[in-house]
């Protein structure tokens, strides 16, 4: 195992972390998991962006309430 880690240029800690995370999976399952994690990250970013946009719009609309005058 040490030789394999040395050959792959990873630490033993990384090996054991990967083994714990992916140990019972075949290659297809591991790839699918990575794809889903990437998609999840993108969706979380999208939700954060939309939440920020929503908060900005609420603030702008809230500050203009009652402040609008007719000319």
Secondary structure, 3 states (H helix, E strand, C coil): CHHHHHHHCCCHHHHHHHHHHHCCCCHHHHHHHHHHHHHHHHHHHHHHHHHHHHHHHHHHHHHHCCCCCCC
